[in-house]
Amino acid sequence: MESSGKRFKKGELLFRENEPIQIIYVIQSGKISLQVERTGKRLEILTAGPGQVLGEQALFYNARYPFTAEVLQECKLMEVPVEFIKQQANSAAAVIKVLLKSLVDDIKQTRQILRSTKMETDKTPCPQVSIPRIFALLNLVSRHTGKINPDHKHEILVDWSVLKLYTTRMFAESPQRMRSLLDLLMKLKICELTLEKTEEGNEELSKIRLLNLPLIEDFSEFYQYNLYKGSYAEVIHVDTLALKVAMALVQASEGVELDRKGAVALNWDTTIEIIRKKYSIELKNTHLDILEKKGLFVKRQSQENGPAILSFDRSEFVKMVHFWSLIREIDLWNEKGFVDLNEKTSEEECPCSLRPHQLERKLG
């Protein structure tokens, strides 16, 4: 441990969001900017100065840094290895440990509130905190006011004027954001939009046919749970390679019989060949590690008298492919400032999408 302190120059990064906490920093002088990185840019949550500590949650949790830390002013920091300070804390009296944990939890909660408040004021078209809210709004209003298709129970017809009214008056949400979301869902073939001509001859949105309402509801619940669970969630940050590999495995397992737990078993050699030919991916164990980091698990089993077997929960993969496709399109929306209907979707780039009624059977 460097008790005398270590100096850092302006612009240096101490650590990045989601890195495992191995060092606890005590700020002796200078200022540190704590930021979150979203859609290619950093959003400052707060600044920390002399006397403040960074990484303290590792004392009681197997934690990761919740922010990226950038030096704003040349600073001097004391670096304390986590294991060293844990030993000191563990040897303290029980009442001291309780007090320390209470303080750590209070700091954690305060920073989470600051994070949510700052992200609420993010000027991007659809900031992270708005994502679960606007999907939940669409789901609730559609279920409350829409007309269900008797032939397809997951399809529902919604009047745009009604949805717009609820969006603005009841939920104080931006109608433009909702309208852009509908374009995004149309791009992904999750909804169909009907335009009608006004008396002035202009075309305006009239009706919305949502082709899979459970997907919208499931995505809202999935996103809000991972966003607010209290730590960085890998699963709601799209890795393009992970998405492509997951799509390829979904396609390679199309039509394969499921076992009683919903898993598929694929011949490893055959699967490698299919994925190499169709998607130009040389499937390796490192690709499976990327998926595992994101919460999708693939099991590879060797056999004595035959090729290795690859098994995974196909319905979980199908669900995550659609969730990640949604998140990727939202990221592009935020980057460009609008929904680009002329740009190919990830599912078109790697064509393994299921039709809405097929997805319905998997998610319903």
Secondary structure, DSSP 8 states (H G I E B T S, - for coil): -EEEEEEE-TT-EEE-TT-B--EEEEEEEEEEEEEEEETTEEEEEEEE-TT-EESGGGGTS--B-SSEEEEEEEEEEEEEEHHHHHHHHHTS-HHHHHHHHHHHHHHHHHHHHHHHHHHHT--SSS-TTHHHHHHHHHHHHHHHH-EEETTEEEEEEEEHHHHHHIIIIIT---HHHHHHHHHHHHHTTSEEEEEEE-TTS-EEEEEEEES-HHHHHHHHHHHHHHHSSSS--GGGS--HHHHHHHHHHHHHTTT----TTSEEEEEHHHHHHHHHHHH-----HHHHHHHHHTT---EEEEETTEEEEEEEEHHHHHHHHHHHHHHHHHHHHHHHSS--TTS--HHHHS-----HHHHHHHH-
